[in-house]
C-alpha cells in the first residue's frame, strides 16, 4: 500500500485523484495547503488525517511514501526537488514546470534520489488511446502519415481562476491543454515532435494576454504531420483524435476527456468497424502503473521525461504563436 501526501488542496485531487488513490488501495496521510483554514477544511471533507501548511513538514513525514503535486505550475520545481531529496516518489501535474531547465532539474533530482517520478498526463490511461496505439503497432493502418486532435470545450466556471489570468503560473490554453495533445500523440504514435506552427486566439475568456484557444500543426521525426485545436471557449465542441495511415484510418470520438468513454472506429480495406475498448478509470490506471513502478515492475504510464517532452512542445507552440513563425521543439533529452 502506498501512503500519500497531497501537495496542494486542489480541485483535480478532489474530483479525480483522491478517489483513484483509494480505489487502488492507497492511503492519503496528509494534505499541504498554505492556507491553514483551507487545508483543515479540505482534510475534513476528504477524511485525511493530517493537514499542514509547510512543504518541509509534509515531505519530512515518515508516514508518507509518495506525493501528488497539484499546485500551480510555477511551484512544481521546488516542491518536486524537496520531495525527491526527502526520498518520496512523485506524481506531478502537467506541465512539470515553467521552463525546461526546471523540468530537467526535477527529473534529475528524482533520478539522483532513486525515486519514481511520473507526470499526470491522464490520457495515457484511456482505453481509446491504448486501443489506437495497439492498432497502429499491429500495422492495421500501415504507416502513420497524419493526425488530428480536437481538444476544445468550455472551461468550467469553477476552473476559471489562474488558468485565465496568471501567465506566471502557466495560465492559458497552451500549457493547460496543448501539452496533453502532445503527450497523447507521442504515446499513440511512438514518435516525437520536432517543429510547430500555431495561431492563438483571444475569445474573450482569458486575460493578461493569454490565449484561450489555439490552432496549429506539428511535424514529427518520422515526417508525420499533426493538427491540433485546443480551446476553453467552445461549449458544444466534441473532442476527437484521428490518425491516418497509408492503409487505413482511426477515428476516436469523445476521447480527449477525463471520464472513461469514447469510441474508436477503424476504416481500412476490410471495411469500417469499432475497436473493442475496455473502459476503466483513467486515473486508476495511472495510479496502478505508478504503484507497480515503485515495486520495481515497469515504468509509470507517463514518466518525468515524457513530461519534459510535452512541456518542450508547449513552450515551442507559445513561441510560434508569439513570433508568427515555426518553432523548433527541443526537449534536451
Buried (B, 14 or more C-beta within 10 A) or exposed (E): EBBBBBBBBBEBBBEBBBBBBBEBEBBBBBBBBEEEEBBBBBBEEBEBEBBBBEBEEBBBBEEBBBBBBBBBBBBBBBBBBBBBBBBBBBBBBBBBBBBBEBBBBBBBBBEEBEBBBBBBBBBBBBBBBBBBBEBBEEEBBBEBBBBBBBBBBBBEEEBBBBBBBBBEBBBBBBBBBBBBBBBBBBBBBEBBBBBBBBEBBEEEBBBEEBBBBBBBBBBBEBEBBBBBBBBBBBEEBEBBBBBBBEEBBBBBBBBBBBEBBBBBBBBBEEEEEEBEBEEBBBBBBBBBBBBBBBEEEEBBBBBBBBBBBBBBBBBBBBBBBEEEEBBEBEBEE
